[in-house]
Amino acid sequence: MSLTLKNFRPVGFNDPVDVIHIGPDGMIRDEAAEGAVPVDCGGAYLSAGWSDLHVHVWHGGTDISVRASEAGRATGVTSMADAGSAGEANFHGLREYVIDPAAETVRAFLNIGSIGLVACNRVPELIDMRSIDIDRTLAVIEANRDVICGIKVRASGVIVGSWGITPAKIAKRIAEMCELPLMVHVGEPPPLIDEVFDILTPGDIVTHCFNGKRAGSIRDTPALWAQARQLSDSGVRMDIGHGAASFDFDVARRAISEGFKPWSISTDLHLRNIAGPVHDLATTASKLLAVGLGLEDAVTAITTNPAALSGSAAPTGWRRGGGRILPSSISPTAT
């Protein structure tokens, strides 16, 4: 079916737009297709299809992942990045059974730990050096550069134990060798969050940036807060990664009130939080609106920024998902 959308308030677009023509293939067209159905949007806000930079969708390959469809189009998300569910030993399954057949555009951050999140936290993927195979990791990256958008490391005590900062340093070195960004999960030490910050460079991603964990939060000390702001200003990308226990309203509210905005809003969606507190990307974005983030900033953080990183960018502010460009909407008053 072809559609012509009218009477909407555009948000998150690069260029002014008042009419949108969508062909039967889901692609935006310059002119209406023959027989296009007019749709009056009733003055609602309209944005590009959303992009979730941190999900876990290796369903069946890990004990925490949801299906890509549960994180996808039904919730307004047309592109997403699996954030380290698979390591080099099982990435082929993630690609064959999730990435390639998905209706949405799915990219992946490859976990530096070979086994990924097969038994998440019960069997940590970073016990000691036997957990990382550098040669095989490099080979998997080279064979899958079209879908791997970065390297993921979970740099928190429940995962790395006494190994501390070392896995993050190895992950950073591999990311540099492959010219890919590093996504680092921060939380309870070890390592300390400032140890993580010390190895990051522009383009890297800090996920769970507004967590409130003791000795793992950007608001722990004035010096750490200043370092977080400096990194953000220099181009290190701050990502929400809400999760089950990695978003603190007070940290978020205080940061945003002082002009510290997240680069991307993501859910960290998985089986242990899809029924709450996360639910979906709309709910997560609404929480950022509730603590003071502006509507344009929120929409940019779920469209333009994460979509560009996942390789799903499309012209004039629209974002491509699963080969199509689809609209979605968000209420600025949602809480």
C-alpha positions as CSV (number, residue, x, y, z in Angstrom):
1,M,0.0,0.0,0.0
2,S,1.2,3.5,-0.9
3,L,0.6,6.3,1.6
4,T,0.7,10.1,1.6
5,L,1.1,11.5,5.1
6,K,-0.2,15.0,5.9
7,N,-1.0,17.2,8.9
8,F,1.8,16.2,11.2
9,R,4.5,18.0,13.3
10,P,7.9,16.8,12.1
11,V,10.5,16.1,14.8
12,G,14.1,15.1,14.4
13,F,14.3,15.9,10.6
14,N,17.3,17.5,9.0
15,D,15.1,19.4,6.5
16,P,11.7,21.0,6.7
17,V,8.9,18.6,5.6
18,D,5.1,18.9,5.5
19,V,4.1,16.0,3.2
20,I,5.6,12.6,3.0
21,H,4.9,10.0,0.2
22,I,5.6,6.4,1.0
23,G,5.6,3.8,-1.8
24,P,4.4,0.2,-1.5
25,D,8.0,-0.9,-0.8
26,G,8.0,1.4,2.3
27,M,10.5,3.8,0.7
28,I,10.1,7.6,0.7
29,R,9.2,9.0,-2.7
30,D,9.3,12.5,-4.1
31,E,5.8,12.2,-5.5
32,A,2.7,10.3,-4.6
33,A,2.4,6.8,-6.2
34,E,-0.8,6.1,-8.1
35,G,-3.6,5.2,-5.8
36,A,-1.7,6.4,-2.7
37,V,-4.0,6.5,0.4
38,P,-4.0,9.9,2.1
39,V,-3.4,9.7,5.9
40,D,-4.3,12.7,8.1
41,C,-2.0,12.4,11.1
42,G,-4.2,14.7,13.1
43,G,-1.4,17.1,14.1
44,A,0.6,14.3,15.8
45,Y,4.4,14.4,16.1
46,L,6.1,12.3,13.4
47,S,9.7,11.1,13.4
48,A,11.8,8.6,11.6
49,G,11.7,5.0,12.6
50,W,13.7,4.6,15.8
51,S,17.1,3.0,16.3
52,D,17.9,1.1,19.6
53,L,21.7,1.0,20.1
54,H,21.7,-1.6,22.9
55,V,19.4,-4.7,22.8
56,H,19.9,-8.4,23.3
57,V,18.2,-10.4,20.6
58,W,20.2,-13.6,20.3
59,H,17.1,-15.5,21.3
60,G,17.9,-19.1,22.0
61,G,21.6,-18.4,21.9
62,T,21.7,-16.8,25.3
63,D,19.5,-17.1,28.3
64,I,18.5,-13.5,28.4
65,S,17.7,-12.5,24.8
66,V,14.3,-11.5,23.4
67,R,13.4,-12.0,19.7
68,A,14.3,-9.2,17.4
69,S,10.6,-8.8,16.5
70,E,9.8,-8.1,20.2
71,A,12.3,-5.2,20.2
72,G,11.5,-4.1,16.7
73,R,8.8,-2.6,14.4
74,A,5.9,-3.2,16.7
75,T,7.5,-0.8,19.2
76,G,8.6,1.8,16.5
77,V,12.1,0.4,16.2
78,T,13.3,-0.2,12.6
79,S,17.0,-0.7,13.4
80,M,18.9,-2.0,16.4
81,A,22.3,-3.2,17.6
82,D,22.7,-6.3,19.6
83,A,25.2,-5.3,22.3
84,G,27.5,-8.2,22.9
85,S,25.2,-11.2,23.1
86,A,27.6,-13.2,20.9
87,G,31.3,-13.6,21.0
88,E,33.6,-15.0,18.3
89,A,32.6,-18.6,19.2
90,N,28.9,-18.2,18.5
91,F,28.5,-15.1,16.3
92,H,27.8,-17.2,13.3
93,G,24.5,-18.3,14.9
94,L,23.5,-14.7,15.7
95,R,24.1,-13.8,12.1
96,E,22.3,-16.8,10.5
97,Y,19.3,-17.0,12.7
98,V,18.7,-13.4,13.8
99,I,20.6,-10.7,11.8
100,D,20.1,-12.0,8.3
101,P,16.4,-13.0,8.4
102,A,15.2,-10.1,10.6
103,A,12.6,-7.7,9.2
104,E,14.5,-4.9,11.0
105,T,18.0,-3.8,10.3
106,V,20.1,-5.6,13.0
107,R,23.8,-4.8,13.6
108,A,26.0,-6.2,16.4
109,F,28.7,-5.3,18.8
110,L,30.9,-8.3,19.1
111,N,31.6,-9.4,22.7
112,I,35.3,-9.5,23.5
113,G,34.5,-12.7,25.5
114,S,34.4,-15.7,23.2
115,I,31.2,-17.2,24.7
116,G,29.2,-14.0,24.8
117,L,26.2,-14.1,27.1
118,V,25.3,-17.7,26.8
119,A,24.5,-18.0,30.5
120,C,24.5,-14.3,31.4
121,N,26.3,-13.5,34.7
122,R,25.9,-17.2,35.9
123,V,28.9,-18.1,33.6
124,P,30.8,-14.8,33.1
125,E,32.3,-14.3,29.7
126,L,35.5,-12.8,31.1
127,I,36.9,-15.1,33.8
128,D,40.6,-15.0,32.7
129,M,42.7,-14.9,29.6
130,R,41.3,-18.2,28.4
131,S,38.0,-16.3,27.8
132,I,39.5,-14.2,25.0
133,D,40.8,-15.5,21.7
134,I,42.3,-12.6,19.9
135,D,43.0,-14.3,16.6
136,R,39.6,-15.8,16.2
137,T,37.9,-12.5,17.3
138,L,39.9,-10.7,14.6
139,A,38.9,-13.3,12.0
140,V,35.2,-13.1,12.9
141,I,35.3,-9.3,12.6
142,E,36.9,-9.4,9.1
143,A,34.4,-12.0,7.9
144,N,31.4,-9.9,9.2
145,R,32.3,-6.3,8.7
146,D,29.0,-5.6,7.0
147,V,27.1,-6.3,10.2
148,I,29.6,-5.8,13.1
149,C,29.5,-2.2,14.2
150,G,31.8,-2.3,17.2
151,I,33.4,-4.3,20.1
152,K,31.6,-4.7,23.4
153,V,33.1,-5.3,26.8
154,R,31.3,-5.5,30.2
155,A,33.8,-3.8,32.5
156,S,32.2,-4.4,35.9
157,G,33.1,-6.5,38.9
158,V,30.5,-9.2,38.6
159,I,32.0,-10.1,35.2
160,V,35.7,-9.5,35.4
161,G,36.4,-10.0,39.1
162,S,40.0,-9.4,40.0
163,W,40.9,-9.2,36.3
164,G,40.0,-5.5,36.5
165,I,40.7,-3.2,33.6
166,T,42.6,-5.7,31.5
167,P,39.7,-7.1,29.4
168,A,38.7,-3.5,28.5
169,K,42.2,-2.7,27.5
170,I,42.3,-5.8,25.3
171,A,38.9,-4.9,23.8
172,K,40.1,-1.4,23.1
173,R,43.2,-2.6,21.4
174,I,41.2,-4.9,19.1
175,A,38.8,-2.1,18.4
176,E,41.7,0.2,17.4
177,M,43.2,-2.5,15.2
178,C,39.9,-3.0,13.4
179,E,39.0,0.8,13.3
180,L,35.8,0.2,15.2
181,P,34.3,1.9,18.2
182,L,34.4,0.3,21.6
183,M,31.2,0.0,23.6
184,V,32.0,-0.4,27.3
185,H,29.4,-1.4,30.0
186,V,30.2,0.5,33.2
187,G,28.9,-0.4,36.6
188,E,30.2,-1.7,40.0
189,P,34.0,-1.9,40.3
190,P,36.4,-3.3,39.5
191,P,37.5,-1.6,37.3
192,L,36.8,1.9,38.6
193,I,34.9,4.0,36.0
194,D,37.7,6.5,35.8
195,E,40.1,3.6,34.8
196,V,37.7,2.9,32.0
197,F,37.4,6.6,31.0
198,D,41.2,6.8,30.7
199,I,41.3,4.4,27.8
200,L,38.5,5.8,25.7
201,T,38.8,8.0,22.6
202,P,36.3,9.9,20.5
203,G,33.8,7.5,18.9
204,D,33.8,5.0,21.8
205,I,30.5,4.5,23.7
206,V,29.8,4.4,27.4
207,T,26.6,2.5,28.0
208,H,24.7,2.7,31.3
209,C,26.0,6.3,31.4
210,F,23.3,7.3,34.0
211,N,23.6,4.3,36.3
212,G,23.5,5.1,40.0
213,K,25.7,2.2,41.3
214,R,28.0,3.1,44.2
215,A,31.6,3.8,43.0
216,G,30.4,3.2,39.4
217,S,28.5,6.4,38.6
218,I,29.6,9.6,36.8
219,R,28.3,11.6,39.8
220,D,30.4,9.8,42.4
221,T,32.9,12.7,42.7
222,P,33.3,16.2,41.2
223,A,36.5,15.1,39.5
224,L,34.8,12.1,37.9
225,W,31.8,14.3,36.8
226,A,34.3,16.7,35.2
227,Q,36.0,13.9,33.4
228,A,32.7,12.5,32.1
229,R,31.8,16.0,30.7
230,Q,35.2,16.4,29.1
231,L,34.9,13.0,27.4
232,S,31.4,13.8,26.1
233,D,32.6,17.1,24.8
234,S,35.5,15.4,23.0
235,G,33.3,12.9,21.2
236,V,33.0,9.9,23.5
237,R,29.3,8.9,23.1
238,M,27.2,8.6,26.2
239,D,24.5,5.9,25.9
240,I,21.6,5.3,28.3
241,G,21.4,1.5,28.2
242,H,18.6,1.5,30.7
243,G,18.6,-2.2,31.6
244,A,17.2,-3.7,34.8
245,A,19.4,-1.8,37.2
246,S,21.4,0.7,35.2
247,F,19.3,3.9,35.1
248,D,19.0,6.3,38.0
249,F,16.5,9.1,37.7
250,D,18.4,11.4,40.0
251,V,21.7,11.0,38.2
252,A,19.9,11.6,34.8
253,R,18.0,14.6,36.1
254,R,21.0,16.3,37.6
255,A,23.2,15.6,34.6
256,I,20.6,17.0,32.1
257,S,20.0,20.0,34.3
258,E,23.7,20.9,33.9
259,G,23.6,20.5,30.1
260,F,25.0,16.9,29.9
261,K,22.9,15.2,27.3
262,P,23.1,11.5,26.3
263,W,24.2,10.9,22.7
264,S,21.9,7.9,22.4
265,I,18.9,6.6,24.3
266,S,18.8,2.8,24.3
267,T,17.0,0.1,26.3
268,D,19.4,-2.8,27.0
269,L,16.2,-4.8,26.4
270,H,16.3,-8.5,27.4
271,L,14.1,-11.1,29.0
272,R,14.6,-9.9,32.5
273,N,13.3,-6.4,31.9
274,I,11.0,-6.5,28.9
275,A,8.0,-6.9,31.3
276,G,9.4,-4.0,33.4
277,P,11.0,-1.7,34.1
278,V,12.1,-1.2,30.5
279,H,9.2,-2.4,28.4
280,D,10.3,-0.7,25.1
281,L,12.2,2.2,23.6
282,A,9.2,4.6,23.8
283,T,9.0,4.1,27.6
284,T,12.8,4.7,27.9
285,A,12.7,7.8,25.8
286,S,9.7,9.1,27.8
287,K,11.8,8.8,31.0
288,L,14.4,11.1,29.6
289,L,11.7,13.6,28.6
290,A,10.4,13.4,32.2
291,V,13.8,14.3,33.7
292,G,14.2,17.4,31.4
293,L,15.6,16.3,28.1
294,G,14.1,18.2,25.2
295,L,11.9,16.5,22.6
296,E,14.3,17.2,19.7
297,D,17.2,16.0,21.7
298,A,15.3,12.8,22.7
299,V,14.3,12.0,19.1
300,T,17.8,12.7,17.8
301,A,19.1,10.2,20.4
302,I,16.8,7.4,19.1
303,T,17.1,8.2,15.4
304,T,19.9,10.2,13.8
305,N,22.8,9.3,16.2
306,P,22.4,5.6,16.8
307,A,21.1,4.9,13.2
308,A,24.3,6.5,11.7
309,L,26.5,4.2,13.9
310,S,24.6,1.1,12.9
311,G,24.9,1.9,9.2
312,S,21.2,2.4,8.6
313,A,21.2,6.2,7.9
314,A,19.0,7.5,5.1
315,P,18.6,10.9,3.5
316,T,16.9,14.0,5.0
317,G,16.8,12.7,8.5
318,W,14.9,9.4,7.8
319,R,16.4,6.1,8.9
320,R,16.3,2.9,7.1
321,G,15.2,-0.3,8.8
322,G,15.0,-3.8,7.1
323,G,15.4,-2.2,3.7
324,R,12.5,0.2,4.3
325,I,12.0,3.6,5.8
326,L,9.1,3.7,8.1
327,P,7.7,6.5,10.3
328,S,6.9,6.4,14.0
329,S,5.7,8.9,16.6
330,I,6.4,9.9,20.1
331,S,4.3,11.9,22.6
332,P,6.2,14.8,24.2
333,T,4.0,14.5,27.3
334,A,4.5,10.7,27.8
335,T,5.9,9.7,31.2
